Amino acid sequence: MFANRYLLAQNKIFIKTLPDEQLLGLVVIPCYSEPDIFKTLDSLRACNFTCVIEVIVVVNYPETVNDTVTQANKSIFEQLEQYSANYSTHIIQFKPIWLGAVRKKFAGAGYARKIGMDEAVYRLNAVNNGNGFIASLDGDTLVEPNYISELESVFHGDSKTRQVVVPFCHPKEGVEVDLKRAITLYELYMRYFRLAMEHIGWPWSYHTVGSAFAVRASVYVEQGGMNKKNAGEDFYFLNKLFPLGGTEVLKNTMVYPAARLSARVPFGTGPAMKQIIESHFNYEVYTLHSILDIQYFIDQHSVLYNTSETEVEQFMDNAPGNLSEFWKQSEFKTNVLECNSKSASKESFQKHLFRKFDAFQIVKYLNFAHEKHYVKSNVEIEFKALLTLKGMATKLDTAAALLRIAETLDY
């Protein structure tokens, strides 16, 4: 079996029934006080597909919540069990897991997502299907009718695909006015940042959204599984996978995460929307100039292959001021020398280097630069600056109008 060794170090098996021998994939959904989870399940049930799949819903909550929240989650779990009994069929089985109270140290979507994805590995390992897929979804997200068939097609038909990113859009019709304004600004930022990184040539300029990706089971195991972070687990997990290749964007389907406020996690959509509303819709983001600084590394990094310590220092000195200062205060030089010591070819060196100076380091640099020099700027202004740089200057200035442009450019 492809995952025996990995599973030895994981949690217990939650689902005791054996999976169908034809099981091709699983959809994993963390669920903490999600009364609308059944809308998500209905949208999955309405999909058109012929493969055998399972949907795992992991009901959990922090141990610090009150009895009312505990009872609400128990009620949801009971309803999920009844839903499974009513609507499971030969080709789609609903499998609720009761995780219950989670210690404060681990409480969050990351831990619940890991529990569900590890359980998915147990299920696929039982039928020895390492090529099967594990899709990550959220309990407030709807999918298009071809969502599962697109996953089936890409993972069943193309052995080179290791993971997929699914396009997303937050529904804005019928949403309360302030929430609509907030999610429009936040989504504009998400698309601005990805498009800016794509513009400077970052090789892995993909969105990292917890409800919008899937991974081949063997790849999930190979990379040590999902982390337990209580926020940003999707960002860390996917940015570990992207440099290894095999990423595909599903361009013929889409998912629709809900626009809502949340204080459950320190960053992400919910906290960002709360921040936007509290700032009276003046959403300030990383400046385009700070992102353009990174192009120095992207364009020039190959000269670092087989370089001496002095040459690495010269490379750092020649970088844009903020980037140079950031590198001098980090382990950049040590990392470059280490990458060279491990690499017998330029291609190998580049792989090692981009795993050291990765998306997480870029975010650290951008935060550093905006503490030292740059001042964050209105997202509409920065996106318009990007459009001008791309030769697409516009007089439009509302977030909604600019988002429509961003959507046409994104993927």
KEKE-3310 file (N, C-alpha, C; in steps of 0.2 Angstrom, whole numbers, plus 5000, padded with zeros to 4 digits):
npx = (5004:5002:5004:5007:5018:5018:5005:5007:5012:5001:4985:4972:4961:4945:4934:4926:4920:4923:4930:4923:4930:4932:4935:4939:4942:4942:4932:4936:4931:4932:4923:4916:4904:4895:4881:4876:4882:4875:4871:4882:4885:4874:4877:4887:4881:4873:4882:4888:4894:4904:4912:4918:4916:4920:4914:4921:4917:4923:4919:4922:4928:4935:4941:4939:4926:4909:4895:4884:4889:4895:4884:4878:4886:4886:4873:4874:4882:4874:4864:4871:4874:4862:4859:4869:4864:4852:4856:4867:4875:4879:4889:4893:4897:4893:4903:4903:4914:4917:4926:4926:4930:4944:4961:4967:4980:4980:4968:4958:4956:4966:4971:4959:4957:4968:4966:4955:4960:4970:4963:4957:4968:4969:4958:4960:4972:4968:4962:4973:4976:4985:4985:4973:4963:4963:4952:4951:4939:4928:4916:4907:4906:4901:4900:4902:4892:4901:4912:4917:4918:4928:4939:4940:4943:4956:4964:4963:4966:4979:4994:5004:5000:5001:4995:4980:4974:4959:4949:4941:4927:4919:4902:4892:4880:4864:4871:4874:4876:4889:4897:4898:4905:4917:4921:4923:4934:4944:4945:4949:4962:4968:4968:4975:4988:4992:4992:5002:5013:5014:5017:5030:5037:5037:5038:5027:5014:5001:4984:4981:4970:4960:4948:4949:4958:4966:4974:4985:4984:4996:5006:5002:5006:5019:5024:5023:5010:4996:4999:4997:4993:4984:4979:4981:4986:4983:4991:5004:5005:5003:5012:5023:5022:5021:5034:5039:5033:5020:5008:4991:4979:4962:4952:4939:4930:4923:4924:4914:4916:4909:4905:4910:4911:4924:4932:4939:4952:4969:4972:4967:4952:4940:4945:4951:4941:4934:4944:4944:4931:4931:4941:4934:4933:4945:4956:4972:4987:5001:5013:5015:5028:5036:5034:5039:5053:5057:5059:5072:5079:5072:5076:5090:5095:5101:5115:5120:5124:5137:5145:5156:5158:5161:5156:5142:5139:5141:5131:5120:5123:5120:5107:5090:5087:5079:5077:5090:5094:5086:5090:5103:5100:5095:5096:5101:5114:5120:5111:5112:5125:5124:5115:5122:5132:5125:5122:5124:5121:5115:5102:5098:5102:5094:5082:5084:5087:5075:5067:5072:5071:5057:5039:5034:5046:5045:5034:5038:5048:5041:5033:5044:5049:5039:5039:5051:5053:5043:5026:5011:4997:4982:4971:4965:4972:4985:4982:4978:4990:4997:4990:4993:5007:5006:5002:4988:4981:4968:4953:4944:4939:4932:4931:4923:4922:4936:4938:4931:4939:4951:4947:4945:4958:4964:4970)
npy = (4994:5011:5021:5016:5018:5032:5033:5027:5036:5044:5051:5041:5029:5036:5032:5018:5009:5000:5007:5009:4999:5005:5018:5035:5048:5060:5073:5085:5093:5105:5108:5120:5126:5128:5131:5131:5121:5111:5117:5117:5103:5099:5106:5098:5086:5089:5088:5083:5067:5052:5044:5036:5044:5051:5061:5070:5076:5086:5089:5100:5110:5123:5120:5129:5135:5139:5130:5132:5133:5121:5112:5116:5112:5098:5096:5099:5089:5077:5080:5079:5066:5061:5066:5059:5046:5048:5053:5047:5038:5025:5031:5043:5046:5052:5056:5060:5066:5065:5076:5084:5093:5103:5105:5121:5124:5118:5121:5125:5128:5122:5111:5103:5101:5094:5082:5077:5076:5067:5056:5054:5049:5037:5030:5029:5023:5010:5005:5005:5016:5027:5037:5043:5058:5071:5083:5100:5109:5121:5124:5134:5135:5134:5124:5122:5113:5104:5102:5091:5082:5088:5087:5073:5071:5077:5072:5058:5057:5063:5059:5068:5078:5085:5093:5103:5120:5128:5140:5154:5163:5176:5176:5190:5195:5199:5200:5209:5226:5232:5221:5217:5227:5226:5213:5214:5223:5215:5204:5210:5214:5201:5197:5207:5205:5192:5194:5204:5197:5187:5196:5200:5189:5178:5161:5153:5159:5157:5157:5154:5146:5139:5133:5129:5120:5105:5089:5076:5060:5052:5062:5071:5063:5061:5073:5075:5078:5088:5103:5109:5122:5135:5145:5150:5138:5132:5141:5138:5125:5123:5131:5124:5114:5119:5123:5111:5107:5102:5108:5112:5123:5123:5127:5127:5126:5132:5138:5144:5153:5159:5176:5183:5189:5186:5181:5170:5166:5173:5179:5180:5178:5182:5190:5200:5206:5211:5220:5229:5235:5241:5251:5259:5256:5259:5252:5247:5241:5231:5240:5242:5245:5239:5226:5225:5226:5213:5207:5209:5198:5187:5189:5189:5178:5167:5170:5167:5154:5143:5153:5163:5168:5181:5185:5183:5192:5204:5203:5204:5218:5225:5224:5231:5243:5240:5226:5222:5226:5218:5205:5205:5205:5193:5175:5174:5174:5163:5153:5153:5149:5136:5130:5130:5121:5109:5106:5099:5104:5118:5118:5110:5118:5130:5124:5121:5134:5142:5135:5140:5154:5157:5159:5162:5169:5180:5186:5189:5198:5209:5213:5218:5228:5237:5241:5248:5257:5258:5264:5257:5257:5262:5250:5251:5261:5255:5243:5250:5255:5244:5240:5251:5249:5237:5242:5245:5256:5264:5274:5270:5269:5263:5250:5239:5240:5239:5227:5219:5220:5214:5201:5197:5196:5187:5171)
npz = (5000:4996:5006:5019:5028:5030:5037:5049:5058:5060:5066:5073:5065:5059:5052:5050:5041:5026:5011:4994:4981:4970:4973:4969:4973:4986:4995:5006:5021:5033:5048:5058:5067:5056:5050:5037:5030:5023:5012:5004:5003:4996:4984:4980:4979:4968:4957:4941:4938:4936:4943:4958:4973:4990:5003:5016:5031:5044:5059:5072:5086:5096:5112:5121:5119:5123:5131:5123:5110:5109:5109:5098:5088:5090:5087:5073:5069:5071:5062:5050:5050:5048:5036:5028:5029:5022:5009:5004:4990:4978:4971:4978:4994:5010:5023:5039:5052:5069:5077:5088:5103:5102:5107:5113:5107:5095:5089:5075:5057:5050:5057:5058:5044:5041:5048:5041:5028:5031:5034:5022:5015:5022:5017:5003:5003:5008:4996:4989:4980:4975:4966:4967:4971:4983:4988:4994:5003:5009:5022:5019:5005:4988:4974:4956:4944:4937:4944:4951:4940:4933:4942:4942:4928:4927:4936:4934:4920:4918:4922:4925:4933:4948:4958:4959:4956:4960:4951:4959:4966:4975:4979:4976:4975:4983:4995:5010:5011:5016:5018:5005:4999:5006:5003:4989:4989:4995:4987:4975:4980:4981:4968:4962:4969:4965:4951:4950:4955:4945:4934:4937:4935:4944:4946:4952:4953:4959:4966:4984:4991:5004:5001:4988:4981:4976:4978:4973:4981:4983:4982:4992:5003:5000:5003:5017:5022:5027:5037:5054:5056:5063:5055:5038:5033:5021:5012:5017:5014:5000:4994:4997:4988:4975:4969:4966:4954:4942:4944:4940:4933:4935:4923:4919:4928:4944:4961:4975:4988:5003:5007:5022:5038:5051:5066:5069:5065:5064:5051:5034:5024:5032:5044:5036:5030:5041:5045:5034:5034:5047:5044:5036:5023:5017:5010:5012:5004:5000:4991:4973:4969:4979:4976:4963:4966:4969:4957:4953:4960:4953:4940:4940:4948:4943:4942:4954:4955:4958:4965:4974:4992:4992:4980:4982:4992:4984:4975:4984:4988:4976:4975:4975:4988:4999:4998:4998:5011:5019:5015:5021:5034:5036:5032:5020:5012:5018:5015:5001:4998:5004:4996:4984:4988:4988:4976:4960:4947:4938:4936:4947:4958:4956:4960:4973:4978:4976:4985:4997:4996:4996:4994:5007:5012:5003:5007:5020:5017:5011:5021:5030:5021:5021:5034:5035:5024:5013:5011:5014:5002:4995:4988:4976:4969:4968:4960:4948:4945:4942:4930:4922:4920:4913:4901:4900:4905:4914:4917:4925:4942:4953:4965:4962:4948:4944:4949:4940:4929:4934:4935:4922:4918:4927:4928)
capx = (5000:5007:5004:5008:5023:5015:5000:5009:5013:4996:4980:4968:4956:4939:4929:4927:4918:4928:4928:4922:4936:4933:4935:4944:4944:4938:4932:4937:4928:4932:4916:4915:4898:4893:4874:4875:4886:4871:4870:4888:4884:4869:4880:4892:4877:4871:4887:4887:4900:4903:4917:4916:4919:4917:4914:4922:4916:4926:4915:4926:4927:4940:4939:4937:4920:4904:4891:4879:4892:4896:4878:4876:4890:4884:4867:4876:4885:4868:4861:4876:4873:4855:4860:4872:4859:4847:4858:4873:4873:4885:4895:4894:4896:4895:4906:4905:4918:4916:4932:4924:4934:4951:4965:4968:4986:4978:4961:4958:4954:4972:4971:4953:4958:4973:4962:4951:4964:4974:4957:4956:4973:4967:4953:4963:4977:4964:4961:4979:4975:4989:4983:4967:4963:4960:4950:4950:4933:4926:4909:4903:4908:4897:4904:4899:4890:4906:4917:4920:4920:4934:4944:4941:4947:4963:4969:4963:4969:4985:4998:5009:4997:5002:4990:4977:4971:4953:4947:4936:4924:4915:4896:4891:4872:4861:4875:4873:4880:4895:4900:4899:4910:4923:4924:4925:4941:4948:4946:4953:4968:4970:4969:4981:4994:4994:4994:5008:5019:5015:5020:5037:5040:5037:5036:5022:5009:4994:4981:4982:4964:4958:4942:4950:4963:4966:4981:4985:4985:5003:5009:5001:5010:5026:5026:5022:5003:4994:5001:4992:4992:4977:4977:4986:4988:4983:4997:5011:5005:5003:5019:5028:5021:5022:5041:5040:5030:5014:5002:4987:4973:4956:4949:4933:4925:4924:4920:4911:4916:4904:4909:4907:4916:4926:4937:4941:4959:4972:4972:4963:4946:4936:4948:4953:4935:4933:4948:4942:4925:4934:4945:4929:4934:4951:4960:4979:4990:5008:5014:5018:5035:5039:5034:5044:5060:5058:5061:5079:5080:5070:5079:5097:5097:5105:5122:5122:5126:5144:5148:5160:5155:5161:5151:5135:5139:5141:5124:5116:5124:5117:5099:5086:5089:5076:5079:5097:5094:5082:5094:5108:5097:5092:5102:5101:5120:5121:5107:5114:5131:5122:5112:5128:5136:5121:5119:5128:5119:5112:5094:5097:5104:5088:5077:5086:5087:5068:5064:5074:5068:5050:5033:5034:5051:5043:5029:5042:5052:5036:5032:5050:5050:5034:5040:5057:5053:5037:5020:5005:4993:4975:4972:4963:4978:4990:4980:4978:4997:4999:4987:4997:5013:5005:4999:4981:4979:4961:4951:4939:4942:4929:4934:4919:4924:4943:4938:4929:4945:4955:4944:4947:4966:4966:4969)
capy = (5000:5017:5026:5013:5021:5039:5033:5024:5042:5049:5049:5035:5029:5038:5029:5011:5005:4999:5011:5006:4997:5010:5025:5039:5054:5063:5080:5086:5100:5106:5111:5122:5130:5129:5129:5131:5116:5107:5120:5115:5096:5099:5108:5093:5081:5091:5088:5077:5064:5045:5041:5035:5048:5052:5068:5069:5083:5085:5093:5102:5117:5124:5117:5135:5138:5138:5125:5133:5132:5114:5109:5118:5108:5091:5096:5099:5082:5073:5081:5076:5058:5059:5068:5054:5041:5050:5055:5043:5033:5021:5035:5048:5044:5057:5053:5065:5064:5069:5077:5087:5099:5103:5109:5127:5124:5115:5123:5129:5125:5118:5104:5099:5099:5088:5076:5075:5074:5060:5051:5052:5044:5030:5027:5028:5017:5004:5002:5006:5021:5033:5042:5046:5065:5074:5090:5104:5113:5124:5123:5139:5136:5131:5122:5121:5106:5100:5102:5084:5079:5091:5084:5067:5071:5080:5067:5052:5057:5066:5057:5073:5083:5083:5097:5108:5126:5130:5147:5155:5170:5176:5178:5197:5197:5197:5201:5215:5231:5233:5215:5217:5232:5223:5207:5217:5226:5210:5200:5214:5213:5194:5196:5211:5202:5187:5197:5207:5192:5185:5201:5200:5182:5173:5155:5150:5164:5154:5158:5148:5147:5133:5130:5130:5116:5097:5086:5068:5057:5051:5069:5073:5058:5062:5080:5075:5079:5095:5106:5110:5129:5137:5149:5150:5131:5132:5145:5135:5118:5124:5134:5119:5109:5122:5123:5104:5106:5098:5112:5114:5127:5120:5133:5126:5126:5137:5137:5151:5154:5165:5183:5184:5191:5180:5182:5164:5165:5179:5182:5177:5182:5185:5195:5205:5210:5215:5226:5234:5238:5245:5256:5263:5254:5262:5245:5248:5235:5231:5244:5239:5246:5234:5219:5225:5225:5206:5205:5208:5191:5183:5190:5188:5173:5162:5171:5165:5147:5142:5159:5163:5172:5188:5187:5183:5199:5209:5202:5208:5225:5227:5223:5237:5245:5237:5219:5221:5226:5212:5199:5206:5204:5186:5170:5174:5172:5156:5149:5153:5145:5130:5128:5128:5115:5103:5106:5097:5108:5125:5117:5108:5124:5134:5121:5122:5141:5144:5132:5144:5161:5155:5163:5164:5174:5185:5190:5192:5204:5214:5216:5221:5234:5242:5244:5252:5262:5259:5265:5254:5261:5260:5244:5253:5264:5250:5239:5254:5256:5238:5240:5255:5245:5232:5245:5244:5261:5265:5279:5268:5270:5260:5244:5234:5241:5237:5219:5216:5220:5209:5194:5195:5194:5182:5164)
capz = (5000:4995:5012:5025:5032:5032:5041:5055:5062:5060:5070:5073:5059:5062:5048:5051:5035:5020:5005:4988:4978:4964:4975:4965:4976:4992:4996:5013:5023:5040:5049:5064:5068:5049:5048:5030:5027:5019:5005:5001:5002:4991:4978:4978:4977:4961:4952:4936:4937:4935:4947:4965:4978:4996:5006:5023:5035:5050:5064:5077:5089:5101:5119:5125:5118:5129:5130:5118:5104:5109:5108:5091:5084:5091:5083:5066:5067:5071:5056:5045:5050:5045:5029:5025:5028:5017:5002:5001:4985:4976:4968:4982:5001:5014:5029:5044:5057:5075:5081:5094:5106:5100:5111:5110:5103:5088:5086:5069:5051:5048:5061:5055:5037:5041:5051:5036:5023:5033:5034:5015:5014:5025:5013:4997:5005:5008:4990:4986:4975:4977:4961:4969:4973:4989:4986:5000:5002:5015:5023:5016:4998:4983:4968:4950:4943:4934:4949:4952:4934:4931:4946:4939:4922:4927:4940:4931:4914:4917:4927:4927:4937:4955:4962:4955:4959:4957:4951:4964:4965:4981:4977:4979:4974:4989:5001:5014:5007:5019:5016:4997:4998:5009:4999:4983:4990:4997:4981:4971:4982:4980:4961:4961:4971:4960:4944:4951:4955:4938:4930:4938:4933:4949:4943:4955:4955:4960:4973:4989:4995:5007:4998:4980:4978:4976:4978:4972:4987:4984:4983:4999:5007:4999:5006:5024:5023:5029:5043:5059:5058:5064:5049:5033:5032:5014:5010:5018:5011:4993:4992:4998:4983:4969:4966:4963:4948:4941:4946:4935:4935:4932:4920:4916:4934:4949:4967:4977:4995:5005:5009:5028:5043:5055:5070:5071:5063:5064:5045:5029:5021:5037:5047:5031:5029:5047:5045:5029:5037:5052:5041:5032:5016:5014:5011:5010:5003:4998:4985:4967:4969:4983:4973:4958:4969:4969:4950:4953:4962:4948:4934:4941:4953:4940:4942:4960:4954:4959:4967:4981:4997:4991:4975:4984:4995:4979:4972:4989:4988:4970:4975:4978:4994:5005:4997:5000:5019:5021:5014:5025:5041:5036:5031:5012:5010:5020:5011:4994:4999:5006:4990:4979:4991:4987:4969:4955:4941:4938:4937:4954:4962:4956:4964:4980:4980:4976:4991:5002:4995:4993:4995:5014:5012:5000:5012:5026:5014:5010:5028:5032:5017:5023:5040:5034:5019:5009:5015:5011:4998:4993:4983:4969:4966:4966:4954:4942:4943:4938:4924:4918:4919:4908:4895:4901:4909:4914:4921:4930:4949:4958:4966:4958:4940:4943:4950:4934:4924:4937:4934:4915:4918:4932:4925)
cpx = (5004:5008:5005:5012:5021:5010:5002:5010:5007:4990:4976:4963:4949:4933:4930:4925:4923:4926:4927:4929:4937:4934:4941:4946:4939:4938:4932:4935:4928:4925:4916:4910:4896:4886:4872:4879:4882:4870:4877:4888:4879:4872:4884:4887:4874:4876:4886:4894:4899:4907:4914:4920:4916:4918:4915:4921:4918:4923:4920:4925:4932:4937:4937:4930:4915:4899:4886:4883:4894:4890:4876:4880:4888:4877:4869:4878:4879:4865:4865:4875:4867:4856:4864:4868:4854:4850:4864:4871:4879:4891:4897:4892:4898:4897:4908:4909:4917:4923:4931:4929:4941:4955:4967:4974:4984:4972:4962:4957:4960:4972:4965:4954:4963:4970:4958:4955:4968:4969:4956:4962:4972:4963:4956:4968:4974:4963:4967:4979:4979:4988:4977:4968:4960:4959:4949:4944:4932:4918:4904:4903:4903:4901:4899:4897:4896:4912:4921:4922:4927:4940:4945:4945:4954:4967:4968:4966:4976:4990:5003:5006:4998:4997:4986:4974:4964:4951:4941:4933:4919:4908:4895:4884:4869:4865:4874:4878:4888:4900:4902:4905:4917:4925:4926:4932:4946:4950:4950:4960:4971:4972:4975:4987:4996:4996:5001:5014:5020:5018:5028:5041:5040:5034:5029:5016:5002:4991:4981:4975:4962:4953:4943:4956:4962:4973:4980:4987:4993:5007:5008:5005:5017:5029:5025:5015:5002:4997:4995:4990:4985:4974:4983:4989:4988:4989:5003:5011:5006:5010:5025:5028:5023:5029:5043:5037:5023:5008:4998:4981:4967:4952:4942:4927:4927:4921:4918:4911:4912:4908:4906:4913:4918:4932:4940:4949:4962:4972:4968:4957:4942:4939:4950:4946:4933:4937:4946:4936:4927:4938:4941:4931:4940:4956:4967:4983:4998:5008:5017:5025:5039:5039:5039:5051:5062:5060:5068:5081:5078:5074:5087:5099:5101:5113:5124:5125:5134:5148:5151:5156:5155:5157:5144:5134:5138:5134:5119:5117:5120:5110:5096:5087:5086:5077:5086:5098:5091:5087:5100:5106:5095:5098:5102:5108:5122:5117:5109:5120:5129:5119:5117:5131:5132:5119:5125:5127:5116:5104:5093:5098:5097:5083:5078:5085:5079:5064:5066:5071:5061:5045:5033:5040:5049:5038:5033:5046:5047:5034:5038:5050:5045:5035:5046:5056:5046:5031:5014:5000:4987:4975:4970:4969:4983:4988:4980:4985:4999:4996:4991:5003:5012:5002:4992:4978:4971:4959:4946:4943:4938:4931:4930:4921:4931:4943:4936:4935:4950:4953:4945:4954:4968:4965:4966)
cpy = (5006:5022:5023:5016:5028:5038:5030:5030:5046:5047:5043:5035:5031:5034:5022:5006:5005:5004:5006:5005:5002:5017:5029:5045:5056:5070:5081:5093:5100:5110:5113:5128:5132:5127:5128:5126:5112:5110:5117:5108:5095:5101:5102:5087:5082:5090:5082:5074:5056:5041:5040:5040:5048:5059:5067:5076:5082:5091:5094:5109:5117:5122:5123:5138:5136:5132:5126:5131:5124:5110:5110:5113:5100:5091:5095:5092:5077:5074:5079:5069:5057:5061:5062:5048:5042:5050:5051:5038:5029:5025:5041:5046:5050:5054:5058:5062:5068:5070:5080:5093:5098:5107:5116:5128:5122:5118:5127:5125:5120:5111:5100:5097:5094:5082:5073:5072:5067:5055:5049:5048:5037:5026:5025:5023:5011:5001:5003:5010:5027:5039:5045:5054:5066:5081:5093:5109:5116:5123:5128:5140:5131:5129:5122:5114:5101:5100:5096:5081:5082:5088:5077:5066:5072:5075:5060:5051:5060:5064:5062:5078:5081:5087:5101:5114:5127:5137:5148:5162:5170:5179:5185:5199:5194:5197:5208:5220:5232:5227:5214:5221:5229:5217:5209:5219:5220:5206:5204:5214:5206:5194:5201:5208:5197:5189:5200:5202:5188:5189:5201:5194:5177:5166:5152:5155:5161:5157:5152:5149:5140:5129:5129:5126:5109:5095:5078:5065:5055:5057:5071:5069:5060:5068:5080:5077:5087:5097:5107:5117:5131:5143:5149:5143:5130:5135:5141:5128:5119:5126:5129:5114:5113:5122:5116:5102:5102:5101:5113:5118:5124:5126:5133:5125:5131:5135:5144:5151:5160:5171:5184:5186:5185:5183:5176:5163:5172:5183:5177:5181:5186:5191:5201:5209:5214:5221:5231:5238:5243:5251:5260:5262:5257:5256:5247:5242:5236:5235:5240:5239:5241:5227:5219:5224:5218:5204:5205:5201:5186:5183:5188:5182:5168:5163:5169:5158:5147:5149:5159:5168:5179:5190:5187:5190:5204:5209:5205:5215:5228:5227:5230:5237:5240:5229:5218:5221:5220:5206:5199:5204:5197:5181:5169:5171:5165:5151:5148:5148:5137:5126:5126:5121:5108:5102:5104:5101:5114:5123:5115:5114:5129:5131:5122:5130:5144:5141:5136:5151:5159:5160:5166:5170:5180:5190:5193:5198:5210:5217:5220:5228:5239:5244:5249:5258:5263:5260:5261:5259:5258:5255:5246:5257:5260:5245:5243:5255:5250:5238:5245:5252:5240:5235:5245:5250:5262:5271:5277:5268:5266:5253:5238:5234:5238:5229:5216:5215:5214:5202:5192:5193:5188:5175:5164)
cpz = (5000:5001:5019:5030:5035:5038:5048:5060:5063:5065:5069:5067:5062:5058:5048:5045:5030:5015:4999:4984:4972:4966:4972:4969:4982:4992:5004:5016:5030:5042:5057:5064:5061:5048:5041:5026:5022:5012:5001:4999:4996:4984:4975:4975:4970:4956:4947:4936:4937:4940:4954:4970:4985:4999:5013:5026:5042:5055:5070:5080:5094:5108:5123:5124:5123:5127:5124:5111:5103:5107:5100:5086:5084:5087:5075:5064:5067:5064:5050:5045:5047:5037:5025:5024:5022:5010:5000:4996:4983:4974:4973:4989:5005:5021:5034:5050:5063:5078:5088:5097:5104:5105:5108:5106:5096:5085:5080:5062:5049:5051:5058:5048:5037:5043:5045:5030:5024:5032:5027:5013:5016:5020:5006:4998:5005:5002:4985:4979:4976:4972:4962:4971:4980:4988:4993:4998:5009:5016:5021:5009:4994:4977:4962:4948:4940:4938:4950:4946:4932:4935:4943:4933:4923:4931:4937:4924:4913:4923:4930:4932:4944:4960:4957:4959:4956:4957:4956:4963:4971:4978:4980:4978:4981:4996:5004:5011:5009:5017:5009:4996:5000:5005:4992:4983:4991:4991:4976:4973:4980:4973:4959:4963:4967:4954:4944:4951:4948:4933:4931:4937:4938:4946:4945:4957:4954:4967:4977:4993:4997:5004:4990:4978:4979:4975:4977:4979:4988:4985:4990:5004:5007:5002:5014:5026:5025:5036:5048:5061:5058:5059:5044:5031:5024:5010:5011:5014:5003:4991:4994:4991:4976:4966:4963:4957:4948:4944:4940:4937:4932:4930:4918:4922:4939:4955:4970:4984:4997:5008:5016:5033:5048:5059:5072:5070:5063:5057:5040:5027:5027:5041:5042:5030:5035:5047:5040:5031:5042:5050:5036:5025:5013:5015:5008:5010:5001:4991:4979:4967:4973:4980:4967:4960:4968:4962:4949:4955:4956:4942:4935:4945:4950:4941:4949:4960:4954:4960:4973:4986:4995:4985:4977:4988:4990:4976:4977:4989:4982:4970:4977:4985:5000:5004:5000:5008:5022:5021:5019:5032:5041:5034:5024:5010:5012:5016:5004:4994:5000:4999:4985:4982:4989:4980:4964:4948:4943:4940:4945:4959:4962:4960:4971:4983:4981:4982:4997:5002:4992:4995:5002:5015:5009:5004:5018:5023:5013:5016:5030:5028:5019:5030:5040:5030:5016:5014:5011:5007:4996:4987:4976:4966:4964:4960:4948:4940:4939:4931:4919:4916:4913:4902:4895:4905:4908:4918:4926:4937:4954:4959:4962:4950:4939:4944:4944:4929:4927:4935:4927:4914:4922:4929:4918)
residu = (MET:PHE:ALA:ASN:ARG:TYR:LEU:LEU:ALA:GLN:ASN:LYS:ILE:PHE:ILE:LYS:THR:LEU:PRO:ASP:GLU:GLN:LEU:LEU:GLY:LEU:VAL:VAL:ILE:PRO:CYS:TYR:SER:GLU:PRO:ASP:ILE:PHE:LYS:THR:LEU:ASP:SER:LEU:ARG:ALA:CYS:ASN:PHE:THR:CYS:VAL:ILE:GLU:VAL:ILE:VAL:VAL:VAL:ASN:TYR:PRO:GLU:THR:VAL:ASN:ASP:THR:VAL:THR:GLN:ALA:ASN:LYS:SER:ILE:PHE:GLU:GLN:LEU:GLU:GLN:TYR:SER:ALA:ASN:TYR:SER:THR:HIS:ILE:ILE:GLN:PHE:LYS:PRO:ILE:TRP:LEU:GLY:ALA:VAL:ARG:LYS:LYS:PHE:ALA:GLY:ALA:GLY:TYR:ALA:ARG:LYS:ILE:GLY:MET:ASP:GLU:ALA:VAL:TYR:ARG:LEU:ASN:ALA:VAL:ASN:ASN:GLY:ASN:GLY:PHE:ILE:ALA:SER:LEU:ASP:GLY:ASP:THR:LEU:VAL:GLU:PRO:ASN:TYR:ILE:SER:GLU:LEU:GLU:SER:VAL:PHE:HIS:GLY:ASP:SER:LYS:THR:ARG:GLN:VAL:VAL:VAL:PRO:PHE:CYS:HIS:PRO:LYS:GLU:GLY:VAL:GLU:VAL:ASP:LEU:LYS:ARG:ALA:ILE:THR:LEU:TYR:GLU:LEU:TYR:MET:ARG:TYR:PHE:ARG:LEU:ALA:MET:GLU:HIS:ILE:GLY:TRP:PRO:TRP:SER:TYR:HIS:THR:VAL:GLY:SER:ALA:PHE:ALA:VAL:ARG:ALA:SER:VAL:TYR:VAL:GLU:GLN:GLY:GLY:MET:ASN:LYS:LYS:ASN:ALA:GLY:GLU:ASP:PHE:TYR:PHE:LEU:ASN:LYS:LEU:PHE:PRO:LEU:GLY:GLY:THR:GLU:VAL:LEU:LYS:ASN:THR:MET:VAL:TYR:PRO:ALA:ALA:ARG:LEU:SER:ALA:ARG:VAL:PRO:PHE:GLY:THR:GLY:PRO:ALA:MET:LYS:GLN:ILE:ILE:GLU:SER:HIS:PHE:ASN:TYR:GLU:VAL:TYR:THR:LEU:HIS:SER:ILE:LEU:ASP:ILE:GLN:TYR:PHE:ILE:ASP:GLN:HIS:SER:VAL:LEU:TYR:ASN:THR:SER:GLU:THR:GLU:VAL:GLU:GLN:PHE:MET:ASP:ASN:ALA:PRO:GLY:ASN:LEU:SER:GLU:PHE:TRP:LYS:GLN:SER:GLU:PHE:LYS:THR:ASN:VAL:LEU:GLU:CYS:ASN:SER:LYS:SER:ALA:SER:LYS:GLU:SER:PHE:GLN:LYS:HIS:LEU:PHE:ARG:LYS:PHE:ASP:ALA:PHE:GLN:ILE:VAL:LYS:TYR:LEU:ASN:PHE:ALA:HIS:GLU:LYS:HIS:TYR:VAL:LYS:SER:ASN:VAL:GLU:ILE:GLU:PHE:LYS:ALA:LEU:LEU:THR:LEU:LYS:GLY:MET:ALA:THR:LYS:LEU:ASP:THR:ALA:ALA:ALA:LEU:LEU:ARG:ILE:ALA:GLU:THR:LEU:ASP:TYR)
# end
